[in-house]
Amino acid sequence: MGRAKEIIVKVIPAKVANEFVKKHHYSGKVVPNSTLHFGCFLDGKLHGVMSYGPSINKKGTINLVEGTKWNEFIELNRMAFDDYLPKYSESRCIAISIKLIKKNAPQIKWVISFSDGTQCGDGTIYRASGFYLVGVVESGQVFNFNGEVVHGKTLWDKMLVKGWTVSDSCMDKLRAKGHTIERLKGYQLKYIYLIDKSCKLTVPILPFSKIDELGAGMYKGEKVSLQDRQAREV
């Protein structure tokens, strides 16, 4: 574990967290509904941020775990770390943040998070942290829009399309209005961590080998095999 044991994890203000995320997260963007932010400190300086908040698609997510109430789960929707922290830091920081949630928000029974297998990675950190893999699907809703990589929901938020799912005909309409848009190929991977071990998933737990079966392996934006990925596990 080395110096990872020296990392201090504590709650930090949203302003501080968001500034760090914009600088160090691959997307350069924050999630507006993040409500709980943890900072990861080593040698007295901030080197990592984990932001939690309500699931964006709460209605479609709540039924993944049997009998879940509206306030009993949370989404880890942003993780950003710089290169200063040593090996094993990310998984250790997640573990500490979950312990703090369990202690200070005991109503939270489970955590959901997603890996962007289109631009970033397939969830190495989640697997190292004891999350279950419960979904691997072709994304299809990440786009290069006017030179910027965005999700279909972003286009919906901007009222450029009529829903989260952007069809080919919607893309044609945007092009007709002078926009450039290209659908990016990749996968979205869904992970769940059960804080309350008595909770029961309503969906199958997938073997990690499923990632390679579907060609969804990715590490730091690079398509990789299971063998390569295991060599880099945190």
mmCIF file of the C-alpha atoms, coordinates in Angstrom:
data_MODEL
# 
_entry.id   MODEL 
# 
loop_
_atom_site.group_PDB 
_atom_site.id 
_atom_site.type_symbol 
_atom_site.label_atom_id 
_atom_site.label_alt_id 
_atom_site.label_comp_id 
_atom_site.label_asym_id 
_atom_site.label_entity_id 
_atom_site.label_seq_id 
_atom_site.pdbx_PDB_ins_code 
_atom_site.Cartn_x 
_atom_site.Cartn_y 
_atom_site.Cartn_z 
_atom_site.occupancy 
_atom_site.B_iso_or_equiv 
_atom_site.pdbx_formal_charge 
_atom_site.auth_seq_id 
_atom_site.auth_comp_id 
_atom_site.auth_asym_id 
_atom_site.auth_atom_id 
_atom_site.pdbx_PDB_model_num 
ATOM 1   C CA . MET A 1 1   ? 0.000   0.000   0.000   1.00 0.00 ? 1   MET A CA 1 
ATOM 2   C CA . GLY A 1 2   ? 2.980   2.322   0.616   1.00 0.00 ? 2   GLY A CA 1 
ATOM 3   C CA . ARG A 1 3   ? 2.245   6.039   0.901   1.00 0.00 ? 3   ARG A CA 1 
ATOM 4   C CA . ALA A 1 4   ? -1.389  5.519   -0.057  1.00 0.00 ? 4   ALA A CA 1 
ATOM 5   C CA . LYS A 1 5   ? -1.968  4.897   3.661   1.00 0.00 ? 5   LYS A CA 1 
ATOM 6   C CA . GLU A 1 6   ? -0.969  8.517   4.340   1.00 0.00 ? 6   GLU A CA 1 
ATOM 7   C CA . ILE A 1 7   ? -3.776  9.994   2.221   1.00 0.00 ? 7   ILE A CA 1 
ATOM 8   C CA . ILE A 1 8   ? -6.385  11.960  4.138   1.00 0.00 ? 8   ILE A CA 1 
ATOM 9   C CA . VAL A 1 9   ? -9.940  11.916  2.752   1.00 0.00 ? 9   VAL A CA 1 
ATOM 10  C CA . LYS A 1 10  ? -12.410 14.545  3.931   1.00 0.00 ? 10  LYS A CA 1 
ATOM 11  C CA . VAL A 1 11  ? -15.446 16.524  2.774   1.00 0.00 ? 11  VAL A CA 1 
ATOM 12  C CA . ILE A 1 12  ? -14.593 19.679  0.813   1.00 0.00 ? 12  ILE A CA 1 
ATOM 13  C CA . PRO A 1 13  ? -16.678 22.571  -0.590  1.00 0.00 ? 13  PRO A CA 1 
ATOM 14  C CA . ALA A 1 14  ? -18.294 22.157  -3.994  1.00 0.00 ? 14  ALA A CA 1 
ATOM 15  C CA . LYS A 1 15  ? -16.376 25.144  -5.394  1.00 0.00 ? 15  LYS A CA 1 
ATOM 16  C CA . VAL A 1 16  ? -13.015 23.581  -4.536  1.00 0.00 ? 16  VAL A CA 1 
ATOM 17  C CA . ALA A 1 17  ? -14.061 20.171  -5.843  1.00 0.00 ? 17  ALA A CA 1 
ATOM 18  C CA . ASN A 1 18  ? -15.484 21.511  -9.097  1.00 0.00 ? 18  ASN A CA 1 
ATOM 19  C CA . GLU A 1 19  ? -12.372 23.556  -9.876  1.00 0.00 ? 19  GLU A CA 1 
ATOM 20  C CA . PHE A 1 20  ? -10.241 20.447  -9.427  1.00 0.00 ? 20  PHE A CA 1 
ATOM 21  C CA . VAL A 1 21  ? -12.568 18.268  -11.531 1.00 0.00 ? 21  VAL A CA 1 
ATOM 22  C CA . LYS A 1 22  ? -12.584 20.768  -14.399 1.00 0.00 ? 22  LYS A CA 1 
ATOM 23  C CA . LYS A 1 23  ? -8.796  20.724  -14.411 1.00 0.00 ? 23  LYS A CA 1 
ATOM 24  C CA . HIS A 1 24  ? -8.139  17.001  -13.970 1.00 0.00 ? 24  HIS A CA 1 
ATOM 25  C CA . HIS A 1 25  ? -11.164 15.007  -15.191 1.00 0.00 ? 25  HIS A CA 1 
ATOM 26  C CA . TYR A 1 26  ? -10.867 13.810  -18.790 1.00 0.00 ? 26  TYR A CA 1 
ATOM 27  C CA . SER A 1 27  ? -14.189 15.480  -19.684 1.00 0.00 ? 27  SER A CA 1 
ATOM 28  C CA . GLY A 1 28  ? -13.320 18.819  -18.108 1.00 0.00 ? 28  GLY A CA 1 
ATOM 29  C CA . LYS A 1 29  ? -16.902 18.954  -16.838 1.00 0.00 ? 29  LYS A CA 1 
ATOM 30  C CA . VAL A 1 30  ? -18.676 18.655  -13.499 1.00 0.00 ? 30  VAL A CA 1 
ATOM 31  C CA . VAL A 1 31  ? -22.025 17.016  -12.752 1.00 0.00 ? 31  VAL A CA 1 
ATOM 32  C CA . PRO A 1 32  ? -24.384 19.828  -11.640 1.00 0.00 ? 32  PRO A CA 1 
ATOM 33  C CA . ASN A 1 33  ? -26.359 17.721  -9.167  1.00 0.00 ? 33  ASN A CA 1 
ATOM 34  C CA . SER A 1 34  ? -23.315 16.490  -7.212  1.00 0.00 ? 34  SER A CA 1 
ATOM 35  C CA . THR A 1 35  ? -24.010 17.205  -3.549  1.00 0.00 ? 35  THR A CA 1 
ATOM 36  C CA . LEU A 1 36  ? -21.212 15.477  -1.637  1.00 0.00 ? 36  LEU A CA 1 
ATOM 37  C CA . HIS A 1 37  ? -17.554 16.067  -2.431  1.00 0.00 ? 37  HIS A CA 1 
ATOM 38  C CA . PHE A 1 38  ? -14.543 14.316  -0.914  1.00 0.00 ? 38  PHE A CA 1 
ATOM 39  C CA . GLY A 1 39  ? -11.020 15.652  -1.265  1.00 0.00 ? 39  GLY A CA 1 
ATOM 40  C CA . CYS A 1 40  ? -7.958  13.410  -1.158  1.00 0.00 ? 40  CYS A CA 1 
ATOM 41  C CA . PHE A 1 41  ? -4.950  15.069  0.459   1.00 0.00 ? 41  PHE A CA 1 
ATOM 42  C CA . LEU A 1 42  ? -1.310  14.035  0.594   1.00 0.00 ? 42  LEU A CA 1 
ATOM 43  C CA . ASP A 1 43  ? 1.520   16.156  1.968   1.00 0.00 ? 43  ASP A CA 1 
ATOM 44  C CA . GLY A 1 44  ? -1.004  18.851  2.814   1.00 0.00 ? 44  GLY A CA 1 
ATOM 45  C CA . LYS A 1 45  ? -2.272  19.384  -0.748  1.00 0.00 ? 45  LYS A CA 1 
ATOM 46  C CA . LEU A 1 46  ? -5.369  18.318  -2.691  1.00 0.00 ? 46  LEU A CA 1 
ATOM 47  C CA . HIS A 1 47  ? -4.596  15.644  -5.270  1.00 0.00 ? 47  HIS A CA 1 
ATOM 48  C CA . GLY A 1 48  ? -7.942  13.931  -5.848  1.00 0.00 ? 48  GLY A CA 1 
ATOM 49  C CA . VAL A 1 49  ? -11.706 14.505  -5.764  1.00 0.00 ? 49  VAL A CA 1 
ATOM 50  C CA . MET A 1 50  ? -14.704 12.173  -5.619  1.00 0.00 ? 50  MET A CA 1 
ATOM 51  C CA . SER A 1 51  ? -18.142 13.709  -6.142  1.00 0.00 ? 51  SER A CA 1 
ATOM 52  C CA . TYR A 1 52  ? -21.385 11.955  -5.203  1.00 0.00 ? 52  TYR A CA 1 
ATOM 53  C CA . GLY A 1 53  ? -24.990 12.932  -5.818  1.00 0.00 ? 53  GLY A CA 1 
ATOM 54  C CA . PRO A 1 54  ? -28.465 11.724  -6.775  1.00 0.00 ? 54  PRO A CA 1 
ATOM 55  C CA . SER A 1 55  ? -28.543 9.526   -9.853  1.00 0.00 ? 55  SER A CA 1 
ATOM 56  C CA . ILE A 1 56  ? -29.386 11.530  -12.959 1.00 0.00 ? 56  ILE A CA 1 
ATOM 57  C CA . ASN A 1 57  ? -31.819 8.808   -14.031 1.00 0.00 ? 57  ASN A CA 1 
ATOM 58  C CA . LYS A 1 58  ? -33.071 7.995   -10.540 1.00 0.00 ? 58  LYS A CA 1 
ATOM 59  C CA . LYS A 1 59  ? -36.367 6.492   -11.653 1.00 0.00 ? 59  LYS A CA 1 
ATOM 60  C CA . GLY A 1 60  ? -34.618 4.099   -14.009 1.00 0.00 ? 60  GLY A CA 1 
ATOM 61  C CA . THR A 1 61  ? -31.956 3.154   -11.467 1.00 0.00 ? 61  THR A CA 1 
ATOM 62  C CA . ILE A 1 62  ? -33.769 2.640   -8.188  1.00 0.00 ? 62  ILE A CA 1 
ATOM 63  C CA . ASN A 1 63  ? -35.082 -0.821  -9.113  1.00 0.00 ? 63  ASN A CA 1 
ATOM 64  C CA . LEU A 1 64  ? -31.608 -2.296  -9.614  1.00 0.00 ? 64  LEU A CA 1 
ATOM 65  C CA . VAL A 1 65  ? -31.603 -3.234  -5.924  1.00 0.00 ? 65  VAL A CA 1 
ATOM 66  C CA . GLU A 1 66  ? -34.659 -4.845  -4.354  1.00 0.00 ? 66  GLU A CA 1 
ATOM 67  C CA . GLY A 1 67  ? -36.848 -2.661  -2.137  1.00 0.00 ? 67  GLY A CA 1 
ATOM 68  C CA . THR A 1 68  ? -34.748 0.501   -2.446  1.00 0.00 ? 68  THR A CA 1 
ATOM 69  C CA . LYS A 1 69  ? -36.333 3.711   -1.189  1.00 0.00 ? 69  LYS A CA 1 
ATOM 70  C CA . TRP A 1 70  ? -35.866 7.079   -2.890  1.00 0.00 ? 70  TRP A CA 1 
ATOM 71  C CA . ASN A 1 71  ? -33.105 8.253   -0.520  1.00 0.00 ? 71  ASN A CA 1 
ATOM 72  C CA . GLU A 1 72  ? -31.249 4.965   -0.087  1.00 0.00 ? 72  GLU A CA 1 
ATOM 73  C CA . PHE A 1 73  ? -28.735 5.079   -2.925  1.00 0.00 ? 73  PHE A CA 1 
ATOM 74  C CA . ILE A 1 74  ? -26.258 7.561   -4.355  1.00 0.00 ? 74  ILE A CA 1 
ATOM 75  C CA . GLU A 1 75  ? -24.161 7.890   -7.502  1.00 0.00 ? 75  GLU A CA 1 
ATOM 76  C CA . LEU A 1 76  ? -20.410 8.350   -7.618  1.00 0.00 ? 76  LEU A CA 1 
ATOM 77  C CA . ASN A 1 77  ? -20.529 10.601  -10.635 1.00 0.00 ? 77  ASN A CA 1 
ATOM 78  C CA . ARG A 1 78  ? -17.054 12.111  -10.809 1.00 0.00 ? 78  ARG A CA 1 
ATOM 79  C CA . MET A 1 79  ? -13.577 10.908  -9.878  1.00 0.00 ? 79  MET A CA 1 
ATOM 80  C CA . ALA A 1 80  ? -10.522 12.971  -10.693 1.00 0.00 ? 80  ALA A CA 1 
ATOM 81  C CA . PHE A 1 81  ? -6.961  12.402  -9.484  1.00 0.00 ? 81  PHE A CA 1 
ATOM 82  C CA . ASP A 1 82  ? -3.687  14.003  -10.493 1.00 0.00 ? 82  ASP A CA 1 
ATOM 83  C CA . ASP A 1 83  ? -0.439  12.096  -11.029 1.00 0.00 ? 83  ASP A CA 1 
ATOM 84  C CA . TYR A 1 84  ? 1.033   12.897  -7.624  1.00 0.00 ? 84  TYR A CA 1 
ATOM 85  C CA . LEU A 1 85  ? -0.764  10.169  -5.696  1.00 0.00 ? 85  LEU A CA 1 
ATOM 86  C CA . PRO A 1 86  ? 0.939   6.752   -5.466  1.00 0.00 ? 86  PRO A CA 1 
ATOM 87  C CA . LYS A 1 87  ? -0.332  3.391   -6.690  1.00 0.00 ? 87  LYS A CA 1 
ATOM 88  C CA . TYR A 1 88  ? -3.501  2.047   -5.017  1.00 0.00 ? 88  TYR A CA 1 
ATOM 89  C CA . SER A 1 89  ? -4.612  5.573   -4.075  1.00 0.00 ? 89  SER A CA 1 
ATOM 90  C CA . GLU A 1 90  ? -7.890  5.594   -5.996  1.00 0.00 ? 90  GLU A CA 1 
ATOM 91  C CA . SER A 1 91  ? -9.234  2.333   -4.579  1.00 0.00 ? 91  SER A CA 1 
ATOM 92  C CA . ARG A 1 92  ? -8.163  3.322   -1.056  1.00 0.00 ? 92  ARG A CA 1 
ATOM 93  C CA . CYS A 1 93  ? -9.856  6.727   -1.378  1.00 0.00 ? 93  CYS A CA 1 
ATOM 94  C CA . ILE A 1 94  ? -13.099 5.162   -2.614  1.00 0.00 ? 94  ILE A CA 1 
ATOM 95  C CA . ALA A 1 95  ? -13.059 2.748   0.325   1.00 0.00 ? 95  ALA A CA 1 
ATOM 96  C CA . ILE A 1 96  ? -12.602 5.591   2.817   1.00 0.00 ? 96  ILE A CA 1 
ATOM 97  C CA . SER A 1 97  ? -15.333 7.702   1.202   1.00 0.00 ? 97  SER A CA 1 
ATOM 98  C CA . ILE A 1 98  ? -17.766 4.781   1.418   1.00 0.00 ? 98  ILE A CA 1 
ATOM 99  C CA . LYS A 1 99  ? -16.923 4.287   5.101   1.00 0.00 ? 99  LYS A CA 1 
ATOM 100 C CA . LEU A 1 100 ? -17.628 7.988   5.714   1.00 0.00 ? 100 LEU A CA 1 
ATOM 101 C CA . ILE A 1 101 ? -20.959 7.749   3.879   1.00 0.00 ? 101 ILE A CA 1 
ATOM 102 C CA . LYS A 1 102 ? -21.885 4.670   5.915   1.00 0.00 ? 102 LYS A CA 1 
ATOM 103 C CA . LYS A 1 103 ? -21.076 6.487   9.153   1.00 0.00 ? 103 LYS A CA 1 
ATOM 104 C CA . ASN A 1 104 ? -22.630 9.881   8.399   1.00 0.00 ? 104 ASN A CA 1 
ATOM 105 C CA . ALA A 1 105 ? -25.461 8.930   6.028   1.00 0.00 ? 105 ALA A CA 1 
ATOM 106 C CA . PRO A 1 106 ? -26.566 5.480   7.245   1.00 0.00 ? 106 PRO A CA 1 
ATOM 107 C CA . GLN A 1 107 ? -29.690 5.585   5.082   1.00 0.00 ? 107 GLN A CA 1 
ATOM 108 C CA . ILE A 1 108 ? -27.515 5.092   1.975   1.00 0.00 ? 108 ILE A CA 1 
ATOM 109 C CA . LYS A 1 109 ? -27.457 1.370   1.225   1.00 0.00 ? 109 LYS A CA 1 
ATOM 110 C CA . TRP A 1 110 ? -25.671 1.241   -2.107  1.00 0.00 ? 110 TRP A CA 1 
ATOM 111 C CA . VAL A 1 111 ? -23.627 3.205   -4.619  1.00 0.00 ? 111 VAL A CA 1 
ATOM 112 C CA . ILE A 1 112 ? -23.868 3.189   -8.397  1.00 0.00 ? 112 ILE A CA 1 
ATOM 113 C CA . SER A 1 113 ? -21.282 4.434   -10.848 1.00 0.00 ? 113 SER A CA 1 
ATOM 114 C CA . PHE A 1 114 ? -20.607 4.269   -14.560 1.00 0.00 ? 114 PHE A CA 1 
ATOM 115 C CA . SER A 1 115 ? -17.452 3.848   -16.616 1.00 0.00 ? 115 SER A CA 1 
ATOM 116 C CA . ASP A 1 116 ? -17.094 5.586   -19.949 1.00 0.00 ? 116 ASP A CA 1 
ATOM 117 C CA . GLY A 1 117 ? -15.744 2.947   -22.291 1.00 0.00 ? 117 GLY A CA 1 
ATOM 118 C CA . THR A 1 118 ? -15.975 5.394   -25.170 1.00 0.00 ? 118 THR A CA 1 
ATOM 119 C CA . GLN A 1 119 ? -13.448 7.973   -23.967 1.00 0.00 ? 119 GLN A CA 1 
ATOM 120 C CA . CYS A 1 120 ? -11.871 6.859   -20.693 1.00 0.00 ? 120 CYS A CA 1 
ATOM 121 C CA . GLY A 1 121 ? -11.879 3.350   -19.214 1.00 0.00 ? 121 GLY A CA 1 
ATOM 122 C CA . ASP A 1 122 ? -13.792 0.177   -18.377 1.00 0.00 ? 122 ASP A CA 1 
ATOM 123 C CA . GLY A 1 123 ? -13.780 0.515   -14.581 1.00 0.00 ? 123 GLY A CA 1 
ATOM 124 C CA . THR A 1 124 ? -10.441 -0.795  -13.323 1.00 0.00 ? 124 THR A CA 1 
ATOM 125 C CA . ILE A 1 125 ? -10.825 1.261   -10.132 1.00 0.00 ? 125 ILE A CA 1 
ATOM 126 C CA . TYR A 1 126 ? -14.330 -0.060  -9.426  1.00 0.00 ? 126 TYR A CA 1 
ATOM 127 C CA . ARG A 1 127 ? -13.259 -3.662  -9.799  1.00 0.00 ? 127 ARG A CA 1 
ATOM 128 C CA . ALA A 1 128 ? -10.342 -3.051  -7.434  1.00 0.00 ? 128 ALA A CA 1 
ATOM 129 C CA . SER A 1 129 ? -12.777 -1.476  -4.960  1.00 0.00 ? 129 SER A CA 1 
ATOM 130 C CA . GLY A 1 130 ? -15.219 -4.392  -4.766  1.00 0.00 ? 130 GLY A CA 1 
ATOM 131 C CA . PHE A 1 131 ? -17.971 -3.078  -7.050  1.00 0.00 ? 131 PHE A CA 1 
ATOM 132 C CA . TYR A 1 132 ? -20.137 -5.527  -8.970  1.00 0.00 ? 132 TYR A CA 1 
ATOM 133 C CA . LEU A 1 133 ? -20.342 -5.222  -12.751 1.00 0.00 ? 133 LEU A CA 1 
ATOM 134 C CA . VAL A 1 134 ? -24.044 -5.246  -13.654 1.00 0.00 ? 134 VAL A CA 1 
ATOM 135 C CA . GLY A 1 135 ? -24.166 -3.798  -17.144 1.00 0.00 ? 135 GLY A CA 1 
ATOM 136 C CA . VAL A 1 136 ? -22.139 -3.439  -20.347 1.00 0.00 ? 136 VAL A CA 1 
ATOM 137 C CA . VAL A 1 137 ? -23.980 -1.761  -23.197 1.00 0.00 ? 137 VAL A CA 1 
ATOM 138 C CA . GLU A 1 138 ? -23.030 0.017   -26.377 1.00 0.00 ? 138 GLU A CA 1 
ATOM 139 C CA . SER A 1 139 ? -23.217 3.691   -25.566 1.00 0.00 ? 139 SER A CA 1 
ATOM 140 C CA . GLY A 1 140 ? -24.305 5.207   -28.849 1.00 0.00 ? 140 GLY A CA 1 
ATOM 141 C CA . GLN A 1 141 ? -25.177 8.454   -27.077 1.00 0.00 ? 141 GLN A CA 1 
ATOM 142 C CA . VAL A 1 142 ? -21.767 10.128  -27.010 1.00 0.00 ? 142 VAL A CA 1 
ATOM 143 C CA . PHE A 1 143 ? -21.112 12.557  -29.837 1.00 0.00 ? 143 PHE A CA 1 
ATOM 144 C CA . ASN A 1 144 ? -18.527 14.835  -31.341 1.00 0.00 ? 144 ASN A CA 1 
ATOM 145 C CA . PHE A 1 145 ? -20.743 17.899  -31.605 1.00 0.00 ? 145 PHE A CA 1 
ATOM 146 C CA . ASN A 1 146 ? -19.219 20.984  -33.199 1.00 0.00 ? 146 ASN A CA 1 
ATOM 147 C CA . GLY A 1 147 ? -15.787 19.776  -32.103 1.00 0.00 ? 147 GLY A CA 1 
ATOM 148 C CA . GLU A 1 148 ? -16.804 19.041  -28.507 1.00 0.00 ? 148 GLU A CA 1 
ATOM 149 C CA . VAL A 1 149 ? -17.477 15.588  -27.034 1.00 0.00 ? 149 VAL A CA 1 
ATOM 150 C CA . VAL A 1 150 ? -20.927 15.606  -25.413 1.00 0.00 ? 150 VAL A CA 1 
ATOM 151 C CA . HIS A 1 151 ? -23.585 13.165  -24.214 1.00 0.00 ? 151 HIS A CA 1 
ATOM 152 C CA . GLY A 1 152 ? -27.034 13.090  -25.783 1.00 0.00 ? 152 GLY A CA 1 
ATOM 153 C CA . LYS A 1 153 ? -28.449 14.476  -22.535 1.00 0.00 ? 153 LYS A CA 1 
ATOM 154 C CA . THR A 1 154 ? -26.348 17.603  -23.039 1.00 0.00 ? 154 THR A CA 1 
ATOM 155 C CA . LEU A 1 155 ? -28.022 18.179  -26.402 1.00 0.00 ? 155 LEU A CA 1 
ATOM 156 C CA . TRP A 1 156 ? -31.376 17.650  -24.724 1.00 0.00 ? 156 TRP A CA 1 
ATOM 157 C CA . ASP A 1 157 ? -30.510 20.096  -21.928 1.00 0.00 ? 157 ASP A CA 1 
ATOM 158 C CA . LYS A 1 158 ? -29.670 22.663  -24.594 1.00 0.00 ? 158 LYS A CA 1 
ATOM 159 C CA . MET A 1 159 ? -33.067 21.947  -26.210 1.00 0.00 ? 159 MET A CA 1 
ATOM 160 C CA . LEU A 1 160 ? -31.411 20.907  -29.459 1.00 0.00 ? 160 LEU A CA 1 
ATOM 161 C CA . VAL A 1 161 ? -33.153 17.508  -29.453 1.00 0.00 ? 161 VAL A CA 1 
ATOM 162 C CA . LYS A 1 162 ? -36.405 16.229  -27.915 1.00 0.00 ? 162 LYS A CA 1 
ATOM 163 C CA . GLY A 1 163 ? -35.019 13.476  -25.686 1.00 0.00 ? 163 GLY A CA 1 
ATOM 164 C CA . TRP A 1 164 ? -31.923 11.799  -24.232 1.00 0.00 ? 164 TRP A CA 1 
ATOM 165 C CA . THR A 1 165 ? -31.762 9.337   -27.114 1.00 0.00 ? 165 THR A CA 1 
ATOM 166 C CA . VAL A 1 166 ? -30.480 11.016  -30.262 1.00 0.00 ? 166 VAL A CA 1 
ATOM 167 C CA . SER A 1 167 ? -31.495 9.174   -33.417 1.00 0.00 ? 167 SER A CA 1 
ATOM 168 C CA . ASP A 1 168 ? -29.857 9.347   -36.821 1.00 0.00 ? 168 ASP A CA 1 
ATOM 169 C CA . SER A 1 169 ? -32.757 11.486  -38.067 1.00 0.00 ? 169 SER A CA 1 
ATOM 170 C CA . CYS A 1 170 ? -32.146 13.946  -35.207 1.00 0.00 ? 170 CYS A CA 1 
ATOM 171 C CA . MET A 1 171 ? -28.510 14.125  -36.227 1.00 0.00 ? 171 MET A CA 1 
ATOM 172 C CA . ASP A 1 172 ? -29.542 14.864  -39.813 1.00 0.00 ? 172 ASP A CA 1 
ATOM 173 C CA . LYS A 1 173 ? -31.761 17.717  -38.594 1.00 0.00 ? 173 LYS A CA 1 
ATOM 174 C CA . LEU A 1 174 ? -28.873 19.191  -36.601 1.00 0.00 ? 174 LEU A CA 1 
ATOM 175 C CA . ARG A 1 175 ? -26.593 18.964  -39.626 1.00 0.00 ? 175 ARG A CA 1 
ATOM 176 C CA . ALA A 1 176 ? -29.249 20.720  -41.712 1.00 0.00 ? 176 ALA A CA 1 
ATOM 177 C CA . LYS A 1 177 ? -29.051 23.595  -39.215 1.00 0.00 ? 177 LYS A CA 1 
ATOM 178 C CA . GLY A 1 178 ? -25.307 23.927  -39.745 1.00 0.00 ? 178 GLY A CA 1 
ATOM 179 C CA . HIS A 1 179 ? -24.035 21.794  -36.875 1.00 0.00 ? 179 HIS A CA 1 
ATOM 180 C CA . THR A 1 180 ? -21.425 19.073  -37.201 1.00 0.00 ? 180 THR A CA 1 
ATOM 181 C CA . ILE A 1 181 ? -22.183 15.878  -35.304 1.00 0.00 ? 181 ILE A CA 1 
ATOM 182 C CA . GLU A 1 182 ? -20.707 12.372  -35.272 1.00 0.00 ? 182 GLU A CA 1 
ATOM 183 C CA . ARG A 1 183 ? -21.761 9.428   -33.115 1.00 0.00 ? 183 ARG A CA 1 
ATOM 184 C CA . LEU A 1 184 ? -18.784 7.976   -31.223 1.00 0.00 ? 184 LEU A CA 1 
ATOM 185 C CA . LYS A 1 185 ? -18.491 4.202   -30.846 1.00 0.00 ? 185 LYS A CA 1 
ATOM 186 C CA . GLY A 1 186 ? -17.951 2.752   -27.390 1.00 0.00 ? 186 GLY A CA 1 
ATOM 187 C CA . TYR A 1 187 ? -19.513 1.237   -24.304 1.00 0.00 ? 187 TYR A CA 1 
ATOM 188 C CA . GLN A 1 188 ? -20.977 2.262   -20.980 1.00 0.00 ? 188 GLN A CA 1 
ATOM 189 C CA . LEU A 1 189 ? -20.286 -0.021  -18.017 1.00 0.00 ? 189 LEU A CA 1 
ATOM 190 C CA . LYS A 1 190 ? -22.467 -0.018  -14.910 1.00 0.00 ? 190 LYS A CA 1 
ATOM 191 C CA . TYR A 1 191 ? -21.105 -0.865  -11.444 1.00 0.00 ? 191 TYR A CA 1 
ATOM 192 C CA . ILE A 1 192 ? -22.810 -1.201  -8.047  1.00 0.00 ? 192 ILE A CA 1 
ATOM 193 C CA . TYR A 1 193 ? -21.316 -1.359  -4.549  1.00 0.00 ? 193 TYR A CA 1 
ATOM 194 C CA . LEU A 1 194 ? -23.536 -2.709  -1.779  1.00 0.00 ? 194 LEU A CA 1 
ATOM 195 C CA . ILE A 1 195 ? -22.821 -0.829  1.455   1.00 0.00 ? 195 ILE A CA 1 
ATOM 196 C CA . ASP A 1 196 ? -25.583 -2.850  3.109   1.00 0.00 ? 196 ASP A CA 1 
ATOM 197 C CA . LYS A 1 197 ? -24.553 -6.417  2.362   1.00 0.00 ? 197 LYS A CA 1 
ATOM 198 C CA . SER A 1 198 ? -28.107 -7.654  2.983   1.00 0.00 ? 198 SER A CA 1 
ATOM 199 C CA . CYS A 1 199 ? -29.335 -5.825  -0.124  1.00 0.00 ? 199 CYS A CA 1 
ATOM 200 C CA . LYS A 1 200 ? -30.256 -7.967  -3.110  1.00 0.00 ? 200 LYS A CA 1 
ATOM 201 C CA . LEU A 1 201 ? -29.603 -7.041  -6.715  1.00 0.00 ? 201 LEU A CA 1 
ATOM 202 C CA . THR A 1 202 ? -32.460 -7.497  -9.158  1.00 0.00 ? 202 THR A CA 1 
ATOM 203 C CA . VAL A 1 203 ? -30.043 -7.858  -12.089 1.00 0.00 ? 203 VAL A CA 1 
ATOM 204 C CA . PRO A 1 204 ? -27.340 -10.489 -12.714 1.00 0.00 ? 204 PRO A CA 1 
ATOM 205 C CA . ILE A 1 205 ? -23.753 -9.872  -11.649 1.00 0.00 ? 205 ILE A CA 1 
ATOM 206 C CA . LEU A 1 206 ? -21.640 -10.103 -14.792 1.00 0.00 ? 206 LEU A CA 1 
ATOM 207 C CA . PRO A 1 207 ? -18.200 -11.745 -14.851 1.00 0.00 ? 207 PRO A CA 1 
ATOM 208 C CA . PHE A 1 208 ? -15.452 -9.274  -15.668 1.00 0.00 ? 208 PHE A CA 1 
ATOM 209 C CA . SER A 1 209 ? -14.590 -11.470 -18.660 1.00 0.00 ? 209 SER A CA 1 
ATOM 210 C CA . LYS A 1 210 ? -17.794 -10.125 -20.257 1.00 0.00 ? 210 LYS A CA 1 
ATOM 211 C CA . ILE A 1 211 ? -15.942 -6.870  -20.914 1.00 0.00 ? 211 ILE A CA 1 
ATOM 212 C CA . ASP A 1 212 ? -13.567 -8.527  -23.357 1.00 0.00 ? 212 ASP A CA 1 
ATOM 213 C CA . GLU A 1 213 ? -16.255 -10.769 -24.819 1.00 0.00 ? 213 GLU A CA 1 
ATOM 214 C CA . LEU A 1 214 ? -18.015 -7.615  -25.984 1.00 0.00 ? 214 LEU A CA 1 
ATOM 215 C CA . GLY A 1 215 ? -14.836 -5.778  -26.965 1.00 0.00 ? 215 GLY A CA 1 
ATOM 216 C CA . ALA A 1 216 ? -15.458 -3.119  -24.328 1.00 0.00 ? 216 ALA A CA 1 
ATOM 217 C CA . GLY A 1 217 ? -11.994 -3.102  -22.745 1.00 0.00 ? 217 GLY A CA 1 
ATOM 218 C CA . MET A 1 218 ? -10.433 0.342   -22.357 1.00 0.00 ? 218 MET A CA 1 
ATOM 219 C CA . TYR A 1 219 ? -7.784  1.925   -20.156 1.00 0.00 ? 219 TYR A CA 1 
ATOM 220 C CA . LYS A 1 220 ? -7.122  5.682   -20.123 1.00 0.00 ? 220 LYS A CA 1 
ATOM 221 C CA . GLY A 1 221 ? -8.835  6.093   -23.477 1.00 0.00 ? 221 GLY A CA 1 
ATOM 222 C CA . GLU A 1 222 ? -6.938  3.218   -25.098 1.00 0.00 ? 222 GLU A CA 1 
ATOM 223 C CA . LYS A 1 223 ? -8.555  -0.021  -26.244 1.00 0.00 ? 223 LYS A CA 1 
ATOM 224 C CA . VAL A 1 224 ? -6.829  -2.838  -24.360 1.00 0.00 ? 224 VAL A CA 1 
ATOM 225 C CA . SER A 1 225 ? -7.172  -6.578  -23.775 1.00 0.00 ? 225 SER A CA 1 
ATOM 226 C CA . LEU A 1 226 ? -7.957  -8.263  -20.465 1.00 0.00 ? 226 LEU A CA 1 
ATOM 227 C CA . GLN A 1 227 ? -4.329  -9.348  -20.122 1.00 0.00 ? 227 GLN A CA 1 
ATOM 228 C CA . ASP A 1 228 ? -3.058  -5.811  -20.630 1.00 0.00 ? 228 ASP A CA 1 
ATOM 229 C CA . ARG A 1 229 ? -5.655  -4.421  -18.245 1.00 0.00 ? 229 ARG A CA 1 
ATOM 230 C CA . GLN A 1 230 ? -4.853  -6.896  -15.470 1.00 0.00 ? 230 GLN A CA 1 
ATOM 231 C CA . ALA A 1 231 ? -1.219  -5.858  -15.677 1.00 0.00 ? 231 ALA A CA 1 
ATOM 232 C CA . ARG A 1 232 ? -2.300  -2.282  -14.903 1.00 0.00 ? 232 ARG A CA 1 
ATOM 233 C CA . GLU A 1 233 ? -4.878  -3.043  -12.205 1.00 0.00 ? 233 GLU A CA 1 
ATOM 234 C CA . VAL A 1 234 ? -4.801  -0.624  -9.271  1.00 0.00 ? 234 VAL A CA 1 
# 
